[in-house]
Amino acid sequence: MANNLLEGKRGIISGALDENSIAWKVALKAKEQGASFVLTNAPIALRMGAINKLAEQCNAEIIPADATSVEDIENLFSKSTEVLGGKLDFVLHSIGMSPNVRKGKDYGDLNYDWMLKSMDISAISFHKMMAVAEKQDAMNEWGSILALSYIAAQRTFPDYSDMAQAKAMLESIARSYGERFARLKNVRVNTISQSPTMTTAGSGVGGFDVFMDYADKMSPLGNASADACADYCVSMFSDLTRMVTMQNLMHDGGFSSSGITERLVEQLKK
């Protein structure tokens, strides 16, 4: 339901690859709530995805940027403030990729160069974005910066591999830069730890469909959908959550607080 939560707000949304992407759904919800924004992704992802369709729906400009390149990020922020006509109120970091996971490397036999790439793409890029935003003074007071995380930062899940370390680093960066940005400009920085979600990236993890079913049965409310996550992101961009910062916010239907549920017990009895 549109109630103009983001009326007049400007932002950057990264990581929208296709209609299954959480970032795609965030863009649609943000537009519905009155925001204006630019879309960004790596040049190779833009060639693979259908982002032009989203840009047309949202009347948004696309600015290609490799999230590991400081030069690209500098161009992204400077062009975004120019295109949107002012400083930013929100930024969504929805970026994550592990070459080790994509190529099926066993956790005991990781390619360490690839592991460093996982960290750079999935976590350090978040620091780079905020450092550029700070240096360019691109954020408005009381702005909101979000990144999408996963509970593997705290718990072990088979086949998630070095992405678990990347997400742990991502959450740590959010806390450290959150303290800095709050002190400098009242900008809040948080991560949202989302339920397993059948996105293009998520479905690349081995046994993902089985785990999604398990998580759904372990969550009293069931798995949180991508649409619900988009609603949560919009609420975090809004003025209703001004005092929330440096948090890893669980958006998982109760999974993270459940020991076991009746639904799972019933399944295990069969």
C-alpha positions, 0 to 999 in steps of 0.5 A: 500500500502506497502512503508516501513513506519515501516522498522526496527521498533520493537514493542508490539501489544496487544489485537488481539483476532480474525480477527475482532479485530482492533489490528489484523488489526494493526498487519497485516498492521505493518507487511506489512510496515516492522515492527517486533513485538510480540503479547500479550493477556491475557492467557484466551483470547489466549485460546479463540481466533485464535491468532496463525493464526495471529502469523504465518502470521506475523512471530511473537512470542506470549507472554501471559500476564495479563495486570493487572499483573505487573509481567506479564508485566515485563516478556512481555517487557523483553522477547520482547526486547530479542526476537526482538533483541533490544529496542522497537519503538512502543506499542499498548494498545488495551485492554478493558473489563467491567464485569458490561457491560458483565453481563448486570448490570444497571448503577445505580446498578453497582458492584463496585468491578467489576467497579474497575476491569474495570478500572484496565483492561481498563485503569490502565493497560496502566499506568502499561505498560508504567511504566514497559517500563520506568523502563526497559528502553525498548523504543527507543528514539522517540518511539510511544505508543498508546491506543485505546479509544472512545468518551464516555470518553467525552459524554454520551452513553447509555449502555456503562456504566463504560467503559466511566469512564475507557476510560476517565481515559485512556486518562488522563493517556496518557496525564500525562505519555506522558509529562513524557515520552517526557521529559525523552526520547522523546517517544510520547503517544497518544490515538485514539478515534475510530468510533464504530466498530463491533469488538468482544468487541464492539458487546457486548454492547447493541444496538450496531448495532443501534448505529453504523447506527446512528453514520454512518449517523452522520459522514460526511465521515461515520464510520471509519473502523477497517482497516482505524484505523489500517492505522492510528495506523501505521502512528502514529508508523512511523517517520512522526508523531514524534511531536504528543504527549499527544493527544486524536486523533479523528478517527471517520469520523467527528462524534465528530464535527457534530451537525447533518447531512443531512443524519440523518435529512432525516432519521428522516423525514421518 
